[in-house]
Amino acid sequence: MKFLRFFLIAILLFPLSSINAEENDKRNKITKNLRCLICQGQSVYDSDSEFANSLKIVVDKKLQEGLSDDQIYEYFKTKYGEWILYDPGINKNTYILWLLPLLIFLIGGAIIYKHFIVKK
Amino acid sequence: MKNKILPFSVIIIFGIIFFIFYKGLEDSKIYTPDVNTKKEIPMFNTKEFFSLENVKSSSIFELDKIYLLNIWSSWCVPCRQEHPFLMSLNLDNKLNIIGMNYKDNLKNAENFLKELGNPYKGIFIDLDGTIAIEWGAYGVPESFLIYNNEIIKKYIGPLNQELVDEINLLIK
């Protein structure tokens, strides 16, 4: 009888704890991608400032409301601007950032082509 | 001819990289929020400061009235500095100053108001700082000038005489 009771409790507890862990993982992933605006060079996840702690609560709330990651990022973007995201989209301020590697790759490729392939 | 292309392109690439890093040096790495964009005020539920009754944001802010939402806290030293300016702004009947008590101990907050005076027409509380995030605020003190449920202007940091003059000019 005792064993049965223990078994029941174990079954009841197990899925709950795994759901919690999943939510925590998601929360951590999102807060790692948000910049803590008042502490330089830290993500919200790393920071323990008042601002970051409140932000973590908000992320939790939004997750409970069933919002997706992208919706949460979008929400913070409208509140604080692009700067809060560590992964900026393409716009007029960031296009150099996105295109430069491609450009350097092409120039490098052209140099290699001229030197080693045309030579032969 | 071929020997010239390599040094030439190396110089150009280094030039571009230098230019980008140089521009990056000038950029501010500190968050500078947009203070002039008009935004709708957020909706939220909160508690009244003195009675601790639940209130909705829509019942605090009415259309056709000018509000100054001030985020403050008794533990915040710059709030102490700006308090006299809020008191002087309160003399203008057109302006309704609303306080938002941020992450504070209510007893300390009440003592703060007793000591320095209460310029607020109404105060609500934000215990965990989540309402401040709804407003797009990131610290204390911060003030928002509101008209017709729109944020007209945002003041980050403590108010001073210059800003008080500006607000007086804006609400005229």
Interface residues (C-beta under 8 A of the other chain):
Chain A: R35 L37 I38 Q40 E50 F51 N53 S54 L55 I57 V58 K61 K79 Y80 G81 W83 I84 I96 L100 I104 I107 I111 K114 H115
Chain B: K2 I5 L6 S9 I13 I16 I20 K29 I30 Y31 P33 D34 K103 D128 G129 T130 A132 I133 E134 G136 Y138 G139
